[in-house]
């Protein structure tokens, strides 16, 4: 039987990696053209609110609500599913149009609130840029509906790749910025244009998958959607608040604390995004299809767990063992010196310990969302936030930035135990599944022992860091072949068919 979870994860993960690379290129272009100028400050504030709403509504709650409901309607008939999607589109366009118009009209007072520390002329520029960026909320919310449609049809690559269109468009705007007055108008306009291209790409792909817009509005569908959506958006909203609190506490810990946290967080979030979010996105769509069939539901859940652990376990130990090498290789140059590496590495290790727990939390929370039951994971998210905030203060003030990282990790462990333990026991692990997990553990253990030995033998240089990282990856895949791990065989078969 084909493992749709690993196939979808590979597609989503590859597209996410491409999107992240274009994001890094965009930041490099901004640094080269605008540096740390007041124009760039104004731009960052102008896109802050659209991005904040995007994280809460579009990428978070909307897709978590839409995919299970679309799958439920699809079980009745494809016409019902398309009518539901059309209703959500009309609803979302209406709501976000009102938000957009309000934001454009009140951009001046909003700029005063969020950019109040800037000089008056910079606040004025921020207001001008906000009038341009607020329509992005409408675009990205529309995009998220088509994102959900494509995920429901097992089309993950383009949906995950589409944010790269914004990055590429923004880079184009940066390059052409000299033709604008002020120059920052170039990337600002291009940012919104990229949002339009992103939507157009997914609309076209959805049509090719057979989606047809129905000019009918179902009040019952809208009412049910809004009810679940209201509960679902609690979790991503809390996650954003958590990040703000982490940063706020770090500002009390002296120079370099916020920066060290951010550098460590970027590295920690890379495998979490590529593997954890990828598997969680795919499994939500797959579980939603089988919510009425317990056998297939549990089988899909275990496939997702095996796929996740196959990638996330070696990534976790790789970050822990090679934390100094990875940080040094990526960041240690210019103003970032060896002492900064030594300060950031323990933070990364503390974050990395929580990596598998957060990834598992994402999967098990999708079990509840697939059943249209967002109350429990939303409640757990609120408790996790309380734990994280309390420990931020206690551990952060006692142990510095590494204490904040440990607060995040402890909250993630609690989240996994709360949403996952019951479902894990209910899914009933089989002998073959247990053997597979033991194989993953064995392959990871040999990789870790080898990396520790290499650290003792090889000198501390960028070249040796590259050798250690690549040898660890190569050894893990070699052991996967020797041990005949199912995930390795499935990946090989997928690429062989390609």
C-alpha positions in Angstrom: 0.0 0.0 0.0 1.3 3.5 -1.0 2.1 5.7 1.9 0.4 8.9 0.9 1.7 10.7 4.1 5.4 10.3 3.1 4.7 11.1 -0.5 2.8 14.3 0.5 5.5 15.1 3.1 8.3 15.0 0.6 6.4 17.2 -1.8 5.4 19.7 0.9 8.9 19.6 2.6 10.8 20.2 -0.7 8.5 23.1 -1.6 8.8 24.6 1.9 12.6 24.4 1.6 12.6 26.2 -1.7 10.3 28.9 -0.3 12.6 29.4 2.8 15.6 29.7 0.5 13.9 32.5 -1.6 13.0 34.1 1.7 16.7 34.2 2.7 17.6 35.7 -0.7 14.9 38.3 -0.2 16.4 39.3 3.2 19.9 39.4 1.6 18.6 41.8 -1.1 16.9 44.0 1.5 20.2 44.1 3.4 22.1 45.1 0.3 19.7 47.8 -0.9 18.2 49.2 2.3 20.4 48.0 5.2 18.9 49.1 8.5 17.4 52.3 7.1 14.3 54.1 8.3 12.6 53.1 5.0 13.1 49.4 5.8 11.9 50.0 9.4 8.7 51.5 7.9 8.3 48.6 5.5 8.6 46.0 8.3 6.0 47.8 10.4 3.7 48.1 7.4 3.7 44.4 6.7 3.6 43.4 10.4 -0.2 43.5 10.8 -1.0 41.7 7.6 1.6 39.0 8.5 0.3 38.7 12.1 -3.3 38.2 10.8 -2.0 35.8 8.1 -0.4 33.6 10.8 -3.6 33.6 12.9 -6.3 33.4 10.3 -5.1 32.4 6.9 -2.3 29.8 7.6 -3.6 28.7 10.9 -7.3 28.6 11.8 -8.7 28.8 8.3 -7.0 25.8 6.9 -7.4 23.8 10.1 -11.2 24.5 9.9 -11.6 24.2 6.1 -9.9 20.9 5.3 -11.9 18.6 7.7 -15.2 20.3 6.7 -14.4 20.1 3.0 -13.7 16.4 3.4 -16.9 15.8 5.2 -18.9 17.5 2.5 -17.0 15.6 -0.1 -18.1 12.3 1.4 -21.7 13.4 0.7 -20.9 14.6 -2.9 -18.4 16.7 -4.7 -21.1 19.2 -5.5 -21.7 19.7 -1.8 -18.0 20.2 -1.2 -17.7 22.8 -3.9 -20.8 24.6 -2.6 -19.2 24.7 0.8 -15.9 26.0 -0.5 -17.8 28.7 -2.5 -19.6 29.7 0.6 -16.4 30.0 2.6 -14.8 32.0 -0.3 -17.7 34.5 -0.3 -17.6 34.7 3.5 -13.9 35.2 3.7 -13.8 37.8 0.9 -16.5 39.8 2.6 -14.9 39.8 6.0 -11.4 40.5 4.8 -12.6 43.2 2.5 -14.1 45.0 5.4 -10.8 44.6 7.4 -8.8 45.8 4.4 -10.9 48.9 3.8 -10.8 49.7 7.5 -7.0 49.3 7.6 -6.5 51.5 4.6 -8.8 54.2 5.9 -7.3 54.2 9.4 -3.7 53.6 8.4 -2.6 56.9 10.0 -3.7 56.2 13.6 -2.7 52.5 13.3 0.8 53.7 12.2 0.9 56.0 15.2 0.2 53.0 17.5 2.7 50.6 16.0 5.4 53.0 14.8 5.0 55.7 17.5 8.7 55.6 18.3 9.7 56.6 14.8 10.3 60.2 13.6 7.1 61.9 12.3 8.2 61.6 8.6 8.8 57.8 9.1 5.4 57.4 10.7 3.9 59.2 7.7 5.8 56.8 5.4 4.6 53.8 7.4 1.0 55.0 7.0 1.5 55.3 3.2 2.9 51.8 3.0 0.1 50.4 5.1 -2.4 51.6 2.6 -0.6 49.4 0.1 0.0 46.4 2.3 -3.5 46.0 3.9 -5.0 44.4 0.7 -2.6 41.5 1.3 -5.0 40.3 4.0 -7.7 39.8 1.5 -5.3 38.1 -0.9 -3.7 35.7 1.6 -7.1 34.8 3.1 -8.4 33.9 -0.4 -5.2 32.0 -1.0 -5.7 29.9 2.1 -9.1 28.6 0.9 -7.6 27.4 -2.3 -4.6 26.1 -0.3 -7.1 23.9 1.6 -8.8 22.8 -1.6 -5.5 21.6 -3.1 -4.5 19.8 0.1 -7.8 18.0 0.1 -7.0 16.8 -3.4 -3.5 15.6 -2.3 -1.8 18.5 -4.2 0.7 19.8 -1.8 3.8 20.9 -3.7 2.4 24.1 -5.4 0.4 25.1 -2.3 3.6 25.0 -0.2 5.7 26.6 -2.9 3.4 29.5 -3.6 4.8 31.8 -0.8 8.0 31.8 -2.9 6.2 33.9 -5.5 5.9 36.7 -3.0 9.6 36.5 -2.2 10.6 36.5 -5.9 8.2 39.4 -6.6 9.6 41.3 -3.6 13.1 40.8 -4.8 12.1 42.2 -8.2 10.7 45.2 -6.5 13.9 45.7 -4.5 16.0 45.6 -7.7 13.6 48.1 -9.4 13.3 50.3 -6.2 15.5 53.1 -7.7 12.6 53.9 -10.1 10.3 54.7 -7.2 10.2 57.7 -4.8 10.7 56.8 -2.1 12.5 53.6 -3.2 10.8 51.4 -0.6 7.6 51.7 -2.6 9.1 49.3 -5.1 9.3 46.2 -2.8 6.0 47.2 -1.0 4.0 47.2 -4.2 5.8 44.1 -5.4 4.9 42.3 -2.1 1.2 42.8 -2.7 1.6 41.9 -6.4 3.3 38.7 -5.3 0.3 37.9 -3.1 -1.9 38.3 -6.2 0.3 35.9 -8.2 0.2 33.5 -5.3 -3.6 33.5 -5.3 -3.8 33.2 -9.1 -1.5 30.2 -9.2 -3.6 28.3 -6.6 -6.9 29.3 -8.3 -5.6 27.9 -11.6 -4.3 24.7 -10.0 -7.7 24.2 -8.2 -9.6 24.6 -11.5 -7.3 21.9 -13.0 -8.2 19.6 -10.1 -11.9 20.1 -11.0 -13.0 22.8 -8.6 -15.9 24.9 -9.8 -17.1 28.0 -8.0 -20.8 27.9 -7.1 -22.5 31.3 -6.8 -24.6 30.1 -3.9 -24.3 31.0 -0.2 -25.3 28.4 2.3 -26.1 30.0 5.6 -25.9 26.7 7.4 -22.4 26.0 6.1 -21.3 29.6 7.0 -22.7 29.3 10.5 -21.0 25.9 11.1 -17.7 27.2 9.6 -17.6 30.3 11.7 -18.5 28.4 14.9 -15.5 26.0 14.5 -13.2 28.7 13.0 -13.8 30.9 16.1 -12.5 28.1 18.4 -9.7 27.0 16.1 -8.1 30.4 15.8 -7.4 30.5 19.5 -4.4 28.1 19.2 -2.5 30.0 16.4 -3.3 33.4 18.2 -1.8 32.0 21.4 1.3 30.8 19.5 1.9 34.4 18.2 1.4 35.8 21.7 3.9 33.3 23.1 6.5 34.6 20.6 5.9 38.1 21.7 6.3 37.2 25.4 9.5 35.3 24.7 11.0 38.4 23.0 9.7 40.7 25.7 11.3 38.8 28.5 14.5 38.5 26.5 14.8 42.3 26.3 15.3 42.2 30.1 18.3 39.9 29.9 20.9 42.3 28.4 22.5 42.9 25.1 22.5 40.0 22.6 19.8 38.0 24.4 17.1 38.7 21.8 19.5 38.1 18.9 20.8 34.8 20.4 17.2 33.6 20.8 16.3 34.5 17.2 19.4 32.8 15.7 18.7 29.6 17.7 15.0 29.8 16.9 15.6 30.0 13.2 17.7 26.8 13.2 15.2 25.0 15.4 12.2 26.0 13.3 13.9 24.8 10.0 13.4 21.1 10.7 10.1 21.8 12.5 8.8 23.6 9.4 10.1 21.2 6.8 9.2 18.0 8.6 6.8 18.7 11.5 4.5 21.1 9.7 4.8 19.2 6.5 3.6 15.9 8.0 0.9 17.7 10.1 -0.4 19.4 7.0 -0.6 16.2 5.0 -2.0 14.1 7.9 -4.8 16.6 8.5 -6.1 16.1 4.9 -5.6 12.3 5.1 -7.2 11.8 8.5 -10.2 14.0 7.5 -10.9 11.5 4.6 -11.0 8.5 7.0 -12.6 10.0 10.1 -15.5 7.5 9.8 -13.2 4.5 9.3 -11.4 3.7 12.5 -9.0 1.2 10.9 -7.9 3.5 8.1 -7.8 6.4 10.5 -5.4 4.6 12.9 -3.3 3.3 10.0 -2.9 6.8 8.6 -2.0 8.1 12.0 0.7 5.5 12.5 2.1 6.1 9.0 2.3 9.8 9.8 4.1 9.1 13.2 6.6 6.8 11.5 7.3 9.3 8.7 7.7 12.1 11.3 10.0 10.2 13.6 12.1 9.0 10.7 13.0 12.6 9.9 12.7 14.4 13.2 14.6 12.1 15.5 18.0 12.3 13.6 17.4 16.0 13.0 16.9 16.5 16.8 20.1 14.7 17.8 22.0 16.3 14.9 21.1 19.8 16.2 22.1 18.8 19.7 25.5 17.2 18.9 26.5 19.6 16.1 25.0 22.8 17.6 28.4 24.6 17.8 29.4 23.5 14.3 26.1 24.5 12.6 26.0 27.9 14.3 29.6 28.6 13.5 29.2 27.5 9.9 26.1 29.7 9.2 26.6 32.7 11.4 30.2 33.1 12.7 31.5 35.9 10.6 31.8 39.7 10.8 30.2 41.0 14.0 29.1 37.4 15.0 32.2 36.0 16.8 33.1 32.7 18.6 31.7 33.9 22.0 28.4 34.5 20.2 28.5 30.9 19.0 29.2 29.7 22.5 26.2 31.8 23.8 23.8 30.6 21.1 24.6 26.9 21.1 23.1 26.0 24.5 19.9 27.8 23.5 19.7 25.8 20.3 20.2 22.5 22.3 17.4 23.4 24.7 15.1 24.2 21.8 16.1 21.0 20.0 15.1 18.8 22.9 11.6 20.1 22.5 11.6 19.6 18.7 10.1 16.0 18.5 7.5 16.9 21.2 6.2 19.9 19.2 6.2 17.9 16.0 4.2 15.2 17.7 1.9 17.8 19.3 1.2 19.1 15.8 0.2 15.6 14.6 -2.0 14.7 17.5 -3.7 18.1 17.6 -4.7 17.4 13.9 -6.5 14.3 15.1 -8.9 16.5 17.0 -9.2 19.1 14.1 -9.9 16.3 11.6 -12.9 15.3 13.8 -14.0 19.0 13.9 -13.3 19.2 17.7 -11.0 22.2 18.2 -12.0 22.8 21.8 -9.6 20.5 23.5 -6.4 21.4 21.5 -7.4 25.1 22.0 -7.7 24.6 25.7 -4.3 22.8 25.8 -2.7 25.6 23.8 -3.9 28.1 26.3 -2.5 26.0 29.2 0.8 25.6 27.2 0.9 29.4 26.9 0.4 29.8 30.6 3.2 27.4 31.3 5.5 29.0 28.8 4.9 32.5 30.1 5.3 31.6 33.7 8.6 29.6 33.0 9.8 32.4 30.7 9.8 34.7 33.8 11.1 32.1 36.3 13.7 30.3 34.1 14.5 33.3 31.9 15.4 35.6 34.8 17.3 32.8 36.6 19.2 31.3 33.6 19.1 33.9 30.9 18.0 33.1 27.2 18.6 29.4 27.6 15.9 29.5 30.3 13.4 30.9 27.8 14.3 28.1 25.4 13.7 25.5 28.2 10.4 27.2 29.0 9.3 26.6 25.3 10.5 23.0 25.4 8.7 22.2 28.7 5.5 23.7 27.3 5.9 21.5 24.2 6.4 18.3 26.3 3.2 19.1 28.2 1.3 19.7 25.0 2.4 16.4 23.5 1.5 14.4 26.7 -1.9 16.2 26.9 -3.1 15.7 23.3 -1.1 12.7 22.3 -0.9 10.1 25.1 -4.5 9.0 24.9 -4.6 8.9 21.1 -1.2 7.0 21.1 -2.6 4.3 23.4 -5.9 4.1 21.5 -4.1 3.6 18.1 -2.5 0.4 19.5 1.0 0.0 18.2 1.7 -3.3 16.3 4.8 -5.5 16.4 5.9 -4.3 13.0 5.5 -0.6 14.0 7.5 -1.2 17.2 10.3 -2.8 15.2 10.3 0.2 12.8 10.7 2.6 15.7 13.5 0.5 17.1 15.3 0.6 13.7 15.0 4.4 13.6 16.4 4.5 17.1 19.3 2.2 16.2 20.2 4.2 13.0 20.1 7.5 14.9 22.2 6.1 17.8 25.0 4.9 15.4 24.9 8.3 13.6 25.2 10.1 17.0 28.2 8.0 18.1 29.9 8.5 14.8 29.4 12.3 15.0 30.8 12.5 18.6 33.8 10.5 17.4 34.3 12.9 14.5 34.1 15.9 16.8 37.1 14.5 18.8 39.1 13.7 15.7 38.4 16.6 13.2 39.5 20.2 13.9 37.0 22.9 14.5 36.8 24.5 11.0 34.0 25.3 8.6 35.2 22.5 6.3 35.1 19.9 9.1 31.7 21.2 10.1 30.4 20.5 6.5 32.0 17.1 6.6 30.4 16.2 9.9 26.9 17.4 8.7 27.1 15.6 5.4 28.6 12.4 6.8 25.8 12.3 9.4 23.1 12.6 6.8 24.8 10.0 4.5 25.4 7.6 7.4 21.7 7.8 8.5 20.4 7.0 5.0 23.0 4.2 4.5 21.8 2.7 7.8 18.2 3.1 6.6 19.1 1.0 3.6 20.9 -1.6 5.6 18.1 -1.9 8.1 15.5 -1.8 5.3 13.5 1.0 7.0 10.0 1.3 5.4 10.3 5.1 4.9 13.7 4.7 3.1 12.2 2.1 0.7 9.1 4.3 0.1 11.2 7.4 -0.6 13.4 5.3 -3.0 10.3 4.0 -4.8 8.8 7.5 -5.2 12.0 8.8 -6.8 12.4 5.7 -8.9 8.9 6.3 -10.3 9.7 9.9 -10.9 
